[in-house]
Amino acid sequence: YIYEPEPAEIMEVLLPLYLNVQVYHSMLEVGASEHAARMTAMDNATNACKDIIHDLTQLYNKARQSAITAELMDIVGGAEALK
């Protein structure tokens, strides 16, 4: 015997399964979107930190160079005073 259920019976069984799968799929999409947004935010923060580090390194090097130049000027000025 071949048993073929009525279309209404098939829909009664398959529709809840289909809805469950669609809801689960939506939940997975939401999770993936949240992770992608967090990764993008952290990437932007990392790039901003790299820029700040670069700027601060340049500022430090300029200040260090100024201190070295001032010290050399004091040494040269002291040597000139001894002449």
mmCIF file of the N, C-alpha and C atoms, coordinates in Angstrom:
data_MODEL
# 
_entry.id   MODEL 
# 
loop_
_atom_site.group_PDB 
_atom_site.id 
_atom_site.type_symbol 
_atom_site.label_atom_id 
_atom_site.label_alt_id 
_atom_site.label_comp_id 
_atom_site.label_asym_id 
_atom_site.label_entity_id 
_atom_site.label_seq_id 
_atom_site.pdbx_PDB_ins_code 
_atom_site.Cartn_x 
_atom_site.Cartn_y 
_atom_site.Cartn_z 
_atom_site.occupancy 
_atom_site.B_iso_or_equiv 
_atom_site.pdbx_formal_charge 
_atom_site.auth_seq_id 
_atom_site.auth_comp_id 
_atom_site.auth_asym_id 
_atom_site.auth_atom_id 
_atom_site.pdbx_PDB_model_num 
ATOM 1   N N  . TYR A 1 1  ? 0.821  -1.186 0.000  1.00 0.00 ? 1  TYR A N  1 
ATOM 2   C CA . TYR A 1 1  ? 0.000  0.000  0.000  1.00 0.00 ? 1  TYR A CA 1 
ATOM 3   C C  . TYR A 1 1  ? 0.871  1.258  0.000  1.00 0.00 ? 1  TYR A C  1 
ATOM 4   N N  . ILE A 1 2  ? 0.482  2.196  -0.760 1.00 0.00 ? 2  ILE A N  1 
ATOM 5   C CA . ILE A 1 2  ? 1.154  3.497  -0.772 1.00 0.00 ? 2  ILE A CA 1 
ATOM 6   C C  . ILE A 1 2  ? 0.289  4.463  0.022  1.00 0.00 ? 2  ILE A C  1 
ATOM 7   N N  . TYR A 1 3  ? 0.959  5.086  0.993  1.00 0.00 ? 3  TYR A N  1 
ATOM 8   C CA . TYR A 1 3  ? 0.220  6.027  1.839  1.00 0.00 ? 3  TYR A CA 1 
ATOM 9   C C  . TYR A 1 3  ? 0.612  7.444  1.440  1.00 0.00 ? 3  TYR A C  1 
ATOM 10  N N  . GLU A 1 4  ? -0.327 8.192  0.963  1.00 0.00 ? 4  GLU A N  1 
ATOM 11  C CA . GLU A 1 4  ? -0.082 9.577  0.602  1.00 0.00 ? 4  GLU A CA 1 
ATOM 12  C C  . GLU A 1 4  ? -0.988 10.450 1.452  1.00 0.00 ? 4  GLU A C  1 
ATOM 13  N N  . PRO A 1 5  ? -0.389 11.221 2.353  1.00 0.00 ? 5  PRO A N  1 
ATOM 14  C CA . PRO A 1 5  ? -1.216 12.053 3.218  1.00 0.00 ? 5  PRO A CA 1 
ATOM 15  C C  . PRO A 1 5  ? -1.846 13.212 2.449  1.00 0.00 ? 5  PRO A C  1 
ATOM 16  N N  . GLU A 1 6  ? -2.849 13.734 3.023  1.00 0.00 ? 6  GLU A N  1 
ATOM 17  C CA . GLU A 1 6  ? -3.535 14.880 2.431  1.00 0.00 ? 6  GLU A CA 1 
ATOM 18  C C  . GLU A 1 6  ? -2.624 16.112 2.521  1.00 0.00 ? 6  GLU A C  1 
ATOM 19  N N  . PRO A 1 7  ? -2.759 17.030 1.591  1.00 0.00 ? 7  PRO A N  1 
ATOM 20  C CA . PRO A 1 7  ? -1.950 18.254 1.652  1.00 0.00 ? 7  PRO A CA 1 
ATOM 21  C C  . PRO A 1 7  ? -2.124 19.017 2.971  1.00 0.00 ? 7  PRO A C  1 
ATOM 22  N N  . ALA A 1 8  ? -3.299 19.006 3.530  1.00 0.00 ? 8  ALA A N  1 
ATOM 23  C CA . ALA A 1 8  ? -3.529 19.706 4.799  1.00 0.00 ? 8  ALA A CA 1 
ATOM 24  C C  . ALA A 1 8  ? -2.718 19.065 5.921  1.00 0.00 ? 8  ALA A C  1 
ATOM 25  N N  . GLU A 1 9  ? -2.609 17.734 5.907  1.00 0.00 ? 9  GLU A N  1 
ATOM 26  C CA . GLU A 1 9  ? -1.817 17.037 6.925  1.00 0.00 ? 9  GLU A CA 1 
ATOM 27  C C  . GLU A 1 9  ? -0.332 17.375 6.775  1.00 0.00 ? 9  GLU A C  1 
ATOM 28  N N  . ILE A 1 10 ? 0.117  17.426 5.536  1.00 0.00 ? 10 ILE A N  1 
ATOM 29  C CA . ILE A 1 10 ? 1.520  17.768 5.287  1.00 0.00 ? 10 ILE A CA 1 
ATOM 30  C C  . ILE A 1 10 ? 1.815  19.183 5.794  1.00 0.00 ? 10 ILE A C  1 
ATOM 31  N N  . MET A 1 11 ? 0.926  20.119 5.474  1.00 0.00 ? 11 MET A N  1 
ATOM 32  C CA . MET A 1 11 ? 1.117  21.494 5.920  1.00 0.00 ? 11 MET A CA 1 
ATOM 33  C C  . MET A 1 11 ? 1.077  21.594 7.439  1.00 0.00 ? 11 MET A C  1 
ATOM 34  N N  . GLU A 1 12 ? 0.237  20.791 8.056  1.00 0.00 ? 12 GLU A N  1 
ATOM 35  C CA . GLU A 1 12 ? 0.110  20.808 9.517  1.00 0.00 ? 12 GLU A CA 1 
ATOM 36  C C  . GLU A 1 12 ? 1.417  20.392 10.185 1.00 0.00 ? 12 GLU A C  1 
ATOM 37  N N  . VAL A 1 13 ? 2.153  19.496 9.557  1.00 0.00 ? 13 VAL A N  1 
ATOM 38  C CA . VAL A 1 13 ? 3.419  19.025 10.118 1.00 0.00 ? 13 VAL A CA 1 
ATOM 39  C C  . VAL A 1 13 ? 4.586  19.934 9.697  1.00 0.00 ? 13 VAL A C  1 
ATOM 40  N N  . LEU A 1 14 ? 4.616  20.285 8.423  1.00 0.00 ? 14 LEU A N  1 
ATOM 41  C CA . LEU A 1 14 ? 5.768  21.018 7.903  1.00 0.00 ? 14 LEU A CA 1 
ATOM 42  C C  . LEU A 1 14 ? 5.789  22.500 8.264  1.00 0.00 ? 14 LEU A C  1 
ATOM 43  N N  . LEU A 1 15 ? 4.637  23.123 8.374  1.00 0.00 ? 15 LEU A N  1 
ATOM 44  C CA . LEU A 1 15 ? 4.609  24.557 8.645  1.00 0.00 ? 15 LEU A CA 1 
ATOM 45  C C  . LEU A 1 15 ? 5.274  24.916 9.973  1.00 0.00 ? 15 LEU A C  1 
ATOM 46  N N  . PRO A 1 16 ? 4.979  24.223 11.078 1.00 0.00 ? 16 PRO A N  1 
ATOM 47  C CA . PRO A 1 16 ? 5.693  24.555 12.322 1.00 0.00 ? 16 PRO A CA 1 
ATOM 48  C C  . PRO A 1 16 ? 7.208  24.327 12.219 1.00 0.00 ? 16 PRO A C  1 
ATOM 49  N N  . LEU A 1 17 ? 7.609  23.275 11.524 1.00 0.00 ? 17 LEU A N  1 
ATOM 50  C CA . LEU A 1 17 ? 9.040  23.026 11.337 1.00 0.00 ? 17 LEU A CA 1 
ATOM 51  C C  . LEU A 1 17 ? 9.686  24.149 10.527 1.00 0.00 ? 17 LEU A C  1 
ATOM 52  N N  . TYR A 1 18 ? 9.003  24.557 9.474  1.00 0.00 ? 18 TYR A N  1 
ATOM 53  C CA . TYR A 1 18 ? 9.515  25.641 8.635  1.00 0.00 ? 18 TYR A CA 1 
ATOM 54  C C  . TYR A 1 18 ? 9.651  26.928 9.443  1.00 0.00 ? 18 TYR A C  1 
ATOM 55  N N  . LEU A 1 19 ? 8.646  27.243 10.236 1.00 0.00 ? 19 LEU A N  1 
ATOM 56  C CA . LEU A 1 19 ? 8.696  28.453 11.056 1.00 0.00 ? 19 LEU A CA 1 
ATOM 57  C C  . LEU A 1 19 ? 9.833  28.386 12.071 1.00 0.00 ? 19 LEU A C  1 
ATOM 58  N N  . ASN A 1 20 ? 10.033 27.231 12.687 1.00 0.00 ? 20 ASN A N  1 
ATOM 59  C CA . ASN A 1 20 ? 11.141 27.066 13.634 1.00 0.00 ? 20 ASN A CA 1 
ATOM 60  C C  . ASN A 1 20 ? 12.490 27.292 12.953 1.00 0.00 ? 20 ASN A C  1 
ATOM 61  N N  . VAL A 1 21 ? 12.640 26.741 11.775 1.00 0.00 ? 21 VAL A N  1 
ATOM 62  C CA . VAL A 1 21 ? 13.893 26.902 11.035 1.00 0.00 ? 21 VAL A CA 1 
ATOM 63  C C  . VAL A 1 21 ? 14.111 28.370 10.668 1.00 0.00 ? 21 VAL A C  1 
ATOM 64  N N  . GLN A 1 22 ? 13.060 29.059 10.249 1.00 0.00 ? 22 GLN A N  1 
ATOM 65  C CA . GLN A 1 22 ? 13.189 30.469 9.883  1.00 0.00 ? 22 GLN A CA 1 
ATOM 66  C C  . GLN A 1 22 ? 13.558 31.333 11.090 1.00 0.00 ? 22 GLN A C  1 
ATOM 67  N N  . VAL A 1 23 ? 12.949 31.056 12.237 1.00 0.00 ? 23 VAL A N  1 
ATOM 68  C CA . VAL A 1 23 ? 13.277 31.803 13.451 1.00 0.00 ? 23 VAL A CA 1 
ATOM 69  C C  . VAL A 1 23 ? 14.725 31.528 13.858 1.00 0.00 ? 23 VAL A C  1 
ATOM 70  N N  . TYR A 1 24 ? 15.133 30.269 13.793 1.00 0.00 ? 24 TYR A N  1 
ATOM 71  C CA . TYR A 1 24 ? 16.513 29.915 14.138 1.00 0.00 ? 24 TYR A CA 1 
ATOM 72  C C  . TYR A 1 24 ? 17.502 30.596 13.188 1.00 0.00 ? 24 TYR A C  1 
ATOM 73  N N  . HIS A 1 25 ? 17.175 30.601 11.912 1.00 0.00 ? 25 HIS A N  1 
ATOM 74  C CA . HIS A 1 25 ? 18.022 31.261 10.918 1.00 0.00 ? 25 HIS A CA 1 
ATOM 75  C C  . HIS A 1 25 ? 18.140 32.754 11.231 1.00 0.00 ? 25 HIS A C  1 
ATOM 76  N N  . SER A 1 26 ? 17.041 33.380 11.582 1.00 0.00 ? 26 SER A N  1 
ATOM 77  C CA . SER A 1 26 ? 17.064 34.805 11.933 1.00 0.00 ? 26 SER A CA 1 
ATOM 78  C C  . SER A 1 26 ? 17.934 35.052 13.158 1.00 0.00 ? 26 SER A C  1 
ATOM 79  N N  . MET A 1 27 ? 17.855 34.168 14.139 1.00 0.00 ? 27 MET A N  1 
ATOM 80  C CA . MET A 1 27 ? 18.675 34.312 15.341 1.00 0.00 ? 27 MET A CA 1 
ATOM 81  C C  . MET A 1 27 ? 20.157 34.189 15.002 1.00 0.00 ? 27 MET A C  1 
ATOM 82  N N  . LEU A 1 28 ? 20.489 33.263 14.114 1.00 0.00 ? 28 LEU A N  1 
ATOM 83  C CA . LEU A 1 28 ? 21.882 33.123 13.688 1.00 0.00 ? 28 LEU A CA 1 
ATOM 84  C C  . LEU A 1 28 ? 22.364 34.376 12.957 1.00 0.00 ? 28 LEU A C  1 
ATOM 85  N N  . GLU A 1 29 ? 21.507 34.945 12.117 1.00 0.00 ? 29 GLU A N  1 
ATOM 86  C CA . GLU A 1 29 ? 21.860 36.167 11.395 1.00 0.00 ? 29 GLU A CA 1 
ATOM 87  C C  . GLU A 1 29 ? 22.109 37.319 12.361 1.00 0.00 ? 29 GLU A C  1 
ATOM 88  N N  . VAL A 1 30 ? 21.265 37.428 13.380 1.00 0.00 ? 30 VAL A N  1 
ATOM 89  C CA . VAL A 1 30 ? 21.432 38.493 14.372 1.00 0.00 ? 30 VAL A CA 1 
ATOM 90  C C  . VAL A 1 30 ? 22.765 38.328 15.097 1.00 0.00 ? 30 VAL A C  1 
ATOM 91  N N  . GLY A 1 31 ? 23.076 37.117 15.496 1.00 0.00 ? 31 GLY A N  1 
ATOM 92  C CA . GLY A 1 31 ? 24.347 36.865 16.185 1.00 0.00 ? 31 GLY A CA 1 
ATOM 93  C C  . GLY A 1 31 ? 25.540 37.186 15.307 1.00 0.00 ? 31 GLY A C  1 
ATOM 94  N N  . ALA A 1 32 ? 25.470 36.771 14.050 1.00 0.00 ? 32 ALA A N  1 
ATOM 95  C CA . ALA A 1 32 ? 26.573 37.046 13.127 1.00 0.00 ? 32 ALA A CA 1 
ATOM 96  C C  . ALA A 1 32 ? 26.721 38.547 12.884 1.00 0.00 ? 32 ALA A C  1 
ATOM 97  N N  . SER A 1 33 ? 25.604 39.240 12.762 1.00 0.00 ? 33 SER A N  1 
ATOM 98  C CA . SER A 1 33 ? 25.655 40.689 12.555 1.00 0.00 ? 33 SER A CA 1 
ATOM 99  C C  . SER A 1 33 ? 26.260 41.394 13.762 1.00 0.00 ? 33 SER A C  1 
ATOM 100 N N  . GLU A 1 34 ? 25.901 40.945 14.953 1.00 0.00 ? 34 GLU A N  1 
ATOM 101 C CA . GLU A 1 34 ? 26.449 41.548 16.166 1.00 0.00 ? 34 GLU A CA 1 
ATOM 102 C C  . GLU A 1 34 ? 27.960 41.345 16.235 1.00 0.00 ? 34 GLU A C  1 
ATOM 103 N N  . HIS A 1 35 ? 28.408 40.139 15.920 1.00 0.00 ? 35 HIS A N  1 
ATOM 104 C CA . HIS A 1 35 ? 29.848 39.866 15.934 1.00 0.00 ? 35 HIS A CA 1 
ATOM 105 C C  . HIS A 1 35 ? 30.571 40.714 14.888 1.00 0.00 ? 35 HIS A C  1 
ATOM 106 N N  . ALA A 1 36 ? 29.971 40.856 13.715 1.00 0.00 ? 36 ALA A N  1 
ATOM 107 C CA . ALA A 1 36 ? 30.596 41.668 12.669 1.00 0.00 ? 36 ALA A CA 1 
ATOM 108 C C  . ALA A 1 36 ? 30.689 43.128 13.102 1.00 0.00 ? 36 ALA A C  1 
ATOM 109 N N  . ALA A 1 37 ? 29.641 43.635 13.740 1.00 0.00 ? 37 ALA A N  1 
ATOM 110 C CA . ALA A 1 37 ? 29.661 45.023 14.206 1.00 0.00 ? 37 ALA A CA 1 
ATOM 111 C C  . ALA A 1 37 ? 30.728 45.216 15.281 1.00 0.00 ? 37 ALA A C  1 
ATOM 112 N N  . ARG A 1 38 ? 30.854 44.252 16.176 1.00 0.00 ? 38 ARG A N  1 
ATOM 113 C CA . ARG A 1 38 ? 31.877 44.350 17.223 1.00 0.00 ? 38 ARG A CA 1 
ATOM 114 C C  . ARG A 1 38 ? 33.281 44.302 16.621 1.00 0.00 ? 38 ARG A C  1 
ATOM 115 N N  . MET A 1 39 ? 33.472 43.427 15.643 1.00 0.00 ? 39 MET A N  1 
ATOM 116 C CA . MET A 1 39 ? 34.787 43.339 15.001 1.00 0.00 ? 39 MET A CA 1 
ATOM 117 C C  . MET A 1 39 ? 35.137 44.646 14.295 1.00 0.00 ? 39 MET A C  1 
ATOM 118 N N  . THR A 1 40 ? 34.162 45.237 13.611 1.00 0.00 ? 40 THR A N  1 
ATOM 119 C CA . THR A 1 40 ? 34.398 46.504 12.928 1.00 0.00 ? 40 THR A CA 1 
ATOM 120 C C  . THR A 1 40 ? 34.735 47.600 13.929 1.00 0.00 ? 40 THR A C  1 
ATOM 121 N N  . ALA A 1 41 ? 33.998 47.648 15.033 1.00 0.00 ? 41 ALA A N  1 
ATOM 122 C CA . ALA A 1 41 ? 34.259 48.660 16.065 1.00 0.00 ? 41 ALA A CA 1 
ATOM 123 C C  . ALA A 1 41 ? 35.653 48.485 16.662 1.00 0.00 ? 41 ALA A C  1 
ATOM 124 N N  . MET A 1 42 ? 36.031 47.256 16.937 1.00 0.00 ? 42 MET A N  1 
ATOM 125 C CA . MET A 1 42 ? 37.355 47.012 17.514 1.00 0.00 ? 42 MET A CA 1 
ATOM 126 C C  . MET A 1 42 ? 38.462 47.309 16.501 1.00 0.00 ? 42 MET A C  1 
ATOM 127 N N  . ASP A 1 43 ? 38.226 47.031 15.240 1.00 0.00 ? 43 ASP A N  1 
ATOM 128 C CA . ASP A 1 43 ? 39.211 47.346 14.204 1.00 0.00 ? 43 ASP A CA 1 
ATOM 129 C C  . ASP A 1 43 ? 39.405 48.856 14.105 1.00 0.00 ? 43 ASP A C  1 
ATOM 130 N N  . ASN A 1 44 ? 38.293 49.604 14.146 1.00 0.00 ? 44 ASN A N  1 
ATOM 131 C CA . ASN A 1 44 ? 38.393 51.064 14.113 1.00 0.00 ? 44 ASN A CA 1 
ATOM 132 C C  . ASN A 1 44 ? 39.122 51.590 15.343 1.00 0.00 ? 44 ASN A C  1 
ATOM 133 N N  . ALA A 1 45 ? 38.839 51.015 16.506 1.00 0.00 ? 45 ALA A N  1 
ATOM 134 C CA . ALA A 1 45 ? 39.513 51.440 17.736 1.00 0.00 ? 45 ALA A CA 1 
ATOM 135 C C  . ALA A 1 45 ? 41.011 51.137 17.664 1.00 0.00 ? 45 ALA A C  1 
ATOM 136 N N  . THR A 1 46 ? 41.356 49.982 17.127 1.00 0.00 ? 46 THR A N  1 
ATOM 137 C CA . THR A 1 46 ? 42.768 49.615 16.983 1.00 0.00 ? 46 THR A CA 1 
ATOM 138 C C  . THR A 1 46 ? 43.492 50.588 16.057 1.00 0.00 ? 46 THR A C  1 
ATOM 139 N N  . ASN A 1 47 ? 42.852 50.921 14.944 1.00 0.00 ? 47 ASN A N  1 
ATOM 140 C CA . ASN A 1 47 ? 43.470 51.870 14.011 1.00 0.00 ? 47 ASN A CA 1 
ATOM 141 C C  . ASN A 1 47 ? 43.618 53.250 14.643 1.00 0.00 ? 47 ASN A C  1 
ATOM 142 N N  . ALA A 1 48 ? 42.626 53.676 15.412 1.00 0.00 ? 48 ALA A N  1 
ATOM 143 C CA . ALA A 1 48 ? 42.717 54.971 16.091 1.00 0.00 ? 48 ALA A CA 1 
ATOM 144 C C  . ALA A 1 48 ? 43.858 54.961 17.103 1.00 0.00 ? 48 ALA A C  1 
ATOM 145 N N  . CYS A 1 49 ? 44.017 53.857 17.815 1.00 0.00 ? 49 CYS A N  1 
ATOM 146 C CA . CYS A 1 49 ? 45.123 53.748 18.780 1.00 0.00 ? 49 CYS A CA 1 
ATOM 147 C C  . CYS A 1 49 ? 46.473 53.791 18.078 1.00 0.00 ? 49 CYS A C  1 
ATOM 148 N N  . LYS A 1 50 ? 46.576 53.135 16.951 1.00 0.00 ? 50 LYS A N  1 
ATOM 149 C CA . LYS A 1 50 ? 47.835 53.173 16.197 1.00 0.00 ? 50 LYS A CA 1 
ATOM 150 C C  . LYS A 1 50 ? 48.161 54.599 15.771 1.00 0.00 ? 50 LYS A C  1 
ATOM 151 N N  . ASP A 1 51 ? 47.142 55.345 15.333 1.00 0.00 ? 51 ASP A N  1 
ATOM 152 C CA . ASP A 1 51 ? 47.366 56.742 14.948 1.00 0.00 ? 51 ASP A CA 1 
ATOM 153 C C  . ASP A 1 51 ? 47.820 57.575 16.144 1.00 0.00 ? 51 ASP A C  1 
ATOM 154 N N  . ILE A 1 52 ? 47.186 57.363 17.291 1.00 0.00 ? 52 ILE A N  1 
ATOM 155 C CA . ILE A 1 52 ? 47.560 58.108 18.497 1.00 0.00 ? 52 ILE A CA 1 
ATOM 156 C C  . ILE A 1 52 ? 48.984 57.764 18.915 1.00 0.00 ? 52 ILE A C  1 
ATOM 157 N N  . ILE A 1 53 ? 49.337 56.486 18.855 1.00 0.00 ? 53 ILE A N  1 
ATOM 158 C CA . ILE A 1 53 ? 50.705 56.067 19.198 1.00 0.00 ? 53 ILE A CA 1 
ATOM 159 C C  . ILE A 1 53 ? 51.710 56.742 18.269 1.00 0.00 ? 53 ILE A C  1 
ATOM 160 N N  . HIS A 1 54 ? 51.395 56.788 16.989 1.00 0.00 ? 54 HIS A N  1 
ATOM 161 C CA . HIS A 1 54 ? 52.285 57.433 16.019 1.00 0.00 ? 54 HIS A CA 1 
ATOM 162 C C  . HIS A 1 54 ? 52.456 58.911 16.352 1.00 0.00 ? 54 HIS A C  1 
ATOM 163 N N  . ASP A 1 55 ? 51.346 59.601 16.617 1.00 0.00 ? 55 ASP A N  1 
ATOM 164 C CA . ASP A 1 55 ? 51.412 61.030 16.936 1.00 0.00 ? 55 ASP A CA 1 
ATOM 165 C C  . ASP A 1 55 ? 52.188 61.281 18.227 1.00 0.00 ? 55 ASP A C  1 
ATOM 166 N N  . LEU A 1 56 ? 51.937 60.461 19.241 1.00 0.00 ? 56 LEU A N  1 
ATOM 167 C CA . LEU A 1 56 ? 52.636 60.640 20.514 1.00 0.00 ? 56 LEU A CA 1 
ATOM 168 C C  . LEU A 1 56 ? 54.124 60.328 20.392 1.00 0.00 ? 56 LEU A C  1 
ATOM 169 N N  . THR A 1 57 ? 54.467 59.347 19.574 1.00 0.00 ? 57 THR A N  1 
ATOM 170 C CA . THR A 1 57 ? 55.878 59.026 19.350 1.00 0.00 ? 57 THR A CA 1 
ATOM 171 C C  . THR A 1 57 ? 56.589 60.200 18.688 1.00 0.00 ? 57 THR A C  1 
ATOM 172 N N  . GLN A 1 58 ? 55.939 60.803 17.695 1.00 0.00 ? 58 GLN A N  1 
ATOM 173 C CA . GLN A 1 58 ? 56.542 61.972 17.051 1.00 0.00 ? 58 GLN A CA 1 
ATOM 174 C C  . GLN A 1 58 ? 56.687 63.125 18.035 1.00 0.00 ? 58 GLN A C  1 
ATOM 175 N N  . LEU A 1 59 ? 55.674 63.358 18.859 1.00 0.00 ? 59 LEU A N  1 
ATOM 176 C CA . LEU A 1 59 ? 55.736 64.429 19.855 1.00 0.00 ? 59 LEU A CA 1 
ATOM 177 C C  . LEU A 1 59 ? 56.860 64.178 20.855 1.00 0.00 ? 59 LEU A C  1 
ATOM 178 N N  . TYR A 1 60 ? 56.995 62.929 21.304 1.00 0.00 ? 60 TYR A N  1 
ATOM 179 C CA . TYR A 1 60 ? 58.069 62.568 22.235 1.00 0.00 ? 60 TYR A CA 1 
ATOM 180 C C  . TYR A 1 60 ? 59.436 62.793 21.596 1.00 0.00 ? 60 TYR A C  1 
ATOM 181 N N  . ASN A 1 61 ? 59.580 62.360 20.353 1.00 0.00 ? 61 ASN A N  1 
ATOM 182 C CA . ASN A 1 61 ? 60.872 62.522 19.674 1.00 0.00 ? 61 ASN A CA 1 
ATOM 183 C C  . ASN A 1 61 ? 61.225 63.997 19.489 1.00 0.00 ? 61 ASN A C  1 
ATOM 184 N N  . LYS A 1 62 ? 60.232 64.835 19.177 1.00 0.00 ? 62 LYS A N  1 
ATOM 185 C CA . LYS A 1 62 ? 60.495 66.271 19.043 1.00 0.00 ? 62 LYS A CA 1 
ATOM 186 C C  . LYS A 1 62 ? 60.927 66.867 20.378 1.00 0.00 ? 62 LYS A C  1 
ATOM 187 N N  . ALA A 1 63 ? 60.247 66.490 21.454 1.00 0.00 ? 63 ALA A N  1 
ATOM 188 C CA . ALA A 1 63 ? 60.604 67.007 22.784 1.00 0.00 ? 63 ALA A CA 1 
ATOM 189 C C  . ALA A 1 63 ? 61.998 66.537 23.176 1.00 0.00 ? 63 ALA A C  1 
ATOM 190 N N  . ARG A 1 64 ? 62.302 65.283 22.898 1.00 0.00 ? 64 ARG A N  1 
ATOM 191 C CA . ARG A 1 64 ? 63.628 64.740 23.209 1.00 0.00 ? 64 ARG A CA 1 
ATOM 192 C C  . ARG A 1 64 ? 64.700 65.473 22.417 1.00 0.00 ? 64 ARG A C  1 
ATOM 193 N N  . GLN A 1 65 ? 64.422 65.709 21.144 1.00 0.00 ? 65 GLN A N  1 
ATOM 194 C CA . GLN A 1 65 ? 65.391 66.415 20.299 1.00 0.00 ? 65 GLN A CA 1 
ATOM 195 C C  . GLN A 1 65 ? 65.589 67.848 20.789 1.00 0.00 ? 65 GLN A C  1 
ATOM 196 N N  . SER A 1 66 ? 64.517 68.492 21.239 1.00 0.00 ? 66 SER A N  1 
ATOM 197 C CA . SER A 1 66 ? 64.643 69.851 21.789 1.00 0.00 ? 66 SER A CA 1 
ATOM 198 C C  . SER A 1 66 ? 65.507 69.851 23.036 1.00 0.00 ? 66 SER A C  1 
ATOM 199 N N  . ALA A 1 67 ? 65.315 68.866 23.898 1.00 0.00 ? 67 ALA A N  1 
ATOM 200 C CA . ALA A 1 67 ? 66.123 68.772 25.123 1.00 0.00 ? 67 ALA A CA 1 
ATOM 201 C C  . ALA A 1 67 ? 67.588 68.550 24.782 1.00 0.00 ? 67 ALA A C  1 
ATOM 202 N N  . ILE A 1 68 ? 67.846 67.701 23.797 1.00 0.00 ? 68 ILE A N  1 
ATOM 203 C CA . ILE A 1 68 ? 69.231 67.437 23.385 1.00 0.00 ? 68 ILE A CA 1 
ATOM 204 C C  . ILE A 1 68 ? 69.853 68.711 22.814 1.00 0.00 ? 68 ILE A C  1 
ATOM 205 N N  . THR A 1 69 ? 69.100 69.413 21.978 1.00 0.00 ? 69 THR A N  1 
ATOM 206 C CA . THR A 1 69 ? 69.603 70.658 21.384 1.00 0.00 ? 69 THR A CA 1 
ATOM 207 C C  . THR A 1 69 ? 69.887 71.699 22.463 1.00 0.00 ? 69 THR A C  1 
ATOM 208 N N  . ALA A 1 70 ? 68.983 71.830 23.434 1.00 0.00 ? 70 ALA A N  1 
ATOM 209 C CA . ALA A 1 70 ? 69.188 72.798 24.524 1.00 0.00 ? 70 ALA A CA 1 
ATOM 210 C C  . ALA A 1 70 ? 70.420 72.435 25.337 1.00 0.00 ? 70 ALA A C  1 
ATOM 211 N N  . GLU A 1 71 ? 70.619 71.158 25.595 1.00 0.00 ? 71 GLU A N  1 
ATOM 212 C CA . GLU A 1 71 ? 71.794 70.719 26.356 1.00 0.00 ? 71 GLU A CA 1 
ATOM 213 C C  . GLU A 1 71 ? 73.074 71.006 25.583 1.00 0.00 ? 71 GLU A C  1 
ATOM 214 N N  . LEU A 1 72 ? 73.057 70.755 24.289 1.00 0.00 ? 72 LEU A N  1 
ATOM 215 C CA . LEU A 1 72 ? 74.234 71.053 23.464 1.00 0.00 ? 72 LEU A CA 1 
ATOM 216 C C  . LEU A 1 72 ? 74.512 72.551 23.432 1.00 0.00 ? 72 LEU A C  1 
ATOM 217 N N  . MET A 1 73 ? 73.458 73.350 23.373 1.00 0.00 ? 73 MET A N  1 
ATOM 218 C CA . MET A 1 73 ? 73.640 74.805 23.383 1.00 0.00 ? 73 MET A CA 1 
ATOM 219 C C  . MET A 1 73 ? 74.263 75.263 24.704 1.00 0.00 ? 73 MET A C  1 
ATOM 220 N N  . ASP A 1 74 ? 73.856 74.651 25.819 1.00 0.00 ? 74 ASP A N  1 
ATOM 221 C CA . ASP A 1 74 ? 74.462 74.978 27.115 1.00 0.00 ? 74 ASP A CA 1 
ATOM 222 C C  . ASP A 1 74 ? 75.936 74.606 27.135 1.00 0.00 ? 74 ASP A C  1 
ATOM 223 N N  . ILE A 1 75 ? 76.252 73.441 26.589 1.00 0.00 ? 75 ILE A N  1 
ATOM 224 C CA . ILE A 1 75 ? 77.652 72.991 26.559 1.00 0.00 ? 75 ILE A CA 1 
ATOM 225 C C  . ILE A 1 75 ? 78.486 73.927 25.696 1.00 0.00 ? 75 ILE A C  1 
ATOM 226 N N  . VAL A 1 76 ? 77.967 74.264 24.513 1.00 0.00 ? 76 VAL A N  1 
ATOM 227 C CA . VAL A 1 76 ? 78.697 75.164 23.613 1.00 0.00 ? 76 VAL A CA 1 
ATOM 228 C C  . VAL A 1 76 ? 78.820 76.544 24.246 1.00 0.00 ? 76 VAL A C  1 
ATOM 229 N N  . GLY A 1 77 ? 77.762 77.029 24.885 1.00 0.00 ? 77 GLY A N  1 
ATOM 230 C CA . GLY A 1 77 ? 77.805 78.334 25.554 1.00 0.00 ? 77 GLY A CA 1 
ATOM 231 C C  . GLY A 1 77 ? 78.817 78.344 26.686 1.00 0.00 ? 77 GLY A C  1 
ATOM 232 N N  . GLY A 1 78 ? 78.898 77.270 27.447 1.00 0.00 ? 78 GLY A N  1 
ATOM 233 C CA . GLY A 1 78 ? 79.885 77.163 28.524 1.00 0.00 ? 78 GLY A CA 1 
ATOM 234 C C  . GLY A 1 78 ? 81.292 77.130 27.982 1.00 0.00 ? 78 GLY A C  1 
ATOM 235 N N  . ALA A 1 79 ? 81.495 76.436 26.875 1.00 0.00 ? 79 ALA A N  1 
ATOM 236 C CA . ALA A 1 79 ? 82.824 76.367 26.262 1.00 0.00 ? 79 ALA A CA 1 
ATOM 237 C C  . ALA A 1 79 ? 83.227 77.731 25.729 1.00 0.00 ? 79 ALA A C  1 
ATOM 238 N N  . GLU A 1 80 ? 82.292 78.467 25.155 1.00 0.00 ? 80 GLU A N  1 
ATOM 239 C CA . GLU A 1 80 ? 82.587 79.805 24.638 1.00 0.00 ? 80 GLU A CA 1 
ATOM 240 C C  . GLU A 1 80 ? 82.925 80.759 25.782 1.00 0.00 ? 80 GLU A C  1 
ATOM 241 N N  . ALA A 1 81 ? 82.274 80.583 26.931 1.00 0.00 ? 81 ALA A N  1 
ATOM 242 C CA . ALA A 1 81 ? 82.531 81.460 28.078 1.00 0.00 ? 81 ALA A CA 1 
ATOM 243 C C  . ALA A 1 81 ? 83.921 81.224 28.645 1.00 0.00 ? 81 ALA A C  1 
ATOM 244 N N  . LEU A 1 82 ? 84.432 80.000 28.510 1.00 0.00 ? 82 LEU A N  1 
ATOM 245 C CA . LEU A 1 82 ? 85.763 79.688 29.027 1.00 0.00 ? 82 LEU A CA 1 
ATOM 246 C C  . LEU A 1 82 ? 86.872 80.258 28.151 1.00 0.00 ? 82 LEU A C  1 
ATOM 247 N N  . LYS A 1 83 ? 86.589 80.622 26.933 1.00 0.00 ? 83 LYS A N  1 
ATOM 248 C CA . LYS A 1 83 ? 87.627 81.138 26.021 1.00 0.00 ? 83 LYS A CA 1 
ATOM 249 C C  . LYS A 1 83 ? 88.009 82.536 26.348 1.00 0.00 ? 83 LYS A C  1 
# 
